Amino acid sequence: IPVDPFDLVIFGGTGDLARRKILPGLYRRFLAGQMPEDARIIAAARSEMDEDAYRAFVAEAIAEFVEPGHRDKAQIQAFLARLSYVATDAKGSDGWDSLKALMRDGVVRAFYFSVAPSLFGALAEKLHEYGIADGDSRIVVEKPFGRDLASARALNATLAAHFNETQIYRIDHYLGKETVQNLMAVRFANSLFEPLWNAQHVDHVQITVAETVGVGGRGEYYDRAGAMRDMVQNHMMQLLCLIAMEPPYKFEPDAVRDEKLKVIRALTGVGHDEIVRGQYRGMPAREGRKAEPSYTEDVGNAHSRTESYIALKVGISNWRWQGVPFYLRTGKKLRNRISEIAITFKEPPHSIFDEDDAWRENVLAIRLQPDEGMTLTVMIKEPGPGGMRLTEMPLDMSFADWLSEDADIPDAYERLIMDVIRGNQTLFMRGDEVEAAWAWADPIIAAWEDRGERPHGYDPGSSGPEDALMLMHRDGRRWREIR
Ligand code: NAD
């Protein structure tokens, strides 16, 4: 379904995110017929560049980041014709009059701030000073949204000086993932799961976001953030909210966000012994493999105490979840790349079988990547003549298997950008949610900083520091394998 006609301005249109995600995503939406005839994309960034040079830059981005099957020459040309470029300085007067002259009346105006957060305030101010934004305009802001409660509040206040909350779209691309939205469908469109979705039936929840890559070129930013700020406070918190929230009365932006906020406010603190931080070690060269730098070498800071891995246990103090631990872990340079949420249900209250040590837990695992899908593990009788022996069987639903090959599943960024044009804030974080998440994270971070704690070392390609295993073993549980 095409969206309304729009003028979308991408500040930072020459940046890495625009090149890898935003522009290829917009091209795919164009191909899918979602962009009306008169939709325009205007890139604004600091570099001096003419329109042809910018279009060539975008053509290259499409060649690099769009699947070959979708690269149609004529379509690419038609898409490029929608693009313009204006060299604009967020901090000065360059470009703003030209930008204003390009904007049309009577269409949706959206401004994507794909620049460093330190420029958000300047951009918001300029948009008003030059009369480019109006009461219906929308702004999209990227992460990181602050590095603690104080900076997030300041950022919210800066934006609020020029825009209403209904105009501000704080992107968390995890919320744009197909499976994440499916999580809400599974919970609230089936009568099967919801009766079991509580402390009476759920033993615990594990949320894992494991990456195989190191900090790459983002070392400078990452070393100031660490896994807690980069992953837990935002992405993993959002996943936790969708699992734990009460049913909203309607699938509407504020109804959903109100429920998420209640979850964040009900989070328990995390004690010293409920958290394990790690930092990846280096690897000397060995049989046919190159040496791998350590975290401290990657970020160029030999004394860094920043964590590239974190595992923690948190509770939710409300009726539904009292006593149910949520175990979160995320890290870089781990064995495999996997994001999943696993809900482990309690064992049956009484076993009528003679089996002693078999695991009798039903687990609902929701995979976000790779191979998006869900698996429900059920116990069955081991087939064959061996008597009544039990075994686990996965009921597997892989989206890729189920969907036809040409199914149009938009990537997270493209879906979210279209939501901005539609004016749908359901999948975007509200200011109070972000602040509440920082209010939870701040004291946890402050506590380890006060202790001057060093992260535990772990080997690249492992499942993280040994101590993280203890976090679960102590409770008589174990992490799912990162495979
Ligand atoms: P980048 O450094 O590659 O690009 C920055 C862009 O900002 C460039 O287009 C540059 O011209 C523009 N810019 C810089 N100073 C300017 C000024 N004074 N006036 C106007 N434009 C100016 O950055 P990026 O990696 O594309 O990241 C952009 C934003 O997205 C950041 O907030 C970042 O944290 C966030 N983000 C990036 C990624 C990613 O994968 N790159 C992922 C998540 C979030």
Residues whose N, C-alpha, C, O or C-beta is under 5 A from the ligand:
A	BS01	NAD	G12 G13 T14 G15 D16 L17 A18 A44 A45 R46 S47 T88 D89 A90 K91 F113 S114 V115 A116 P117 E142 K143 P144
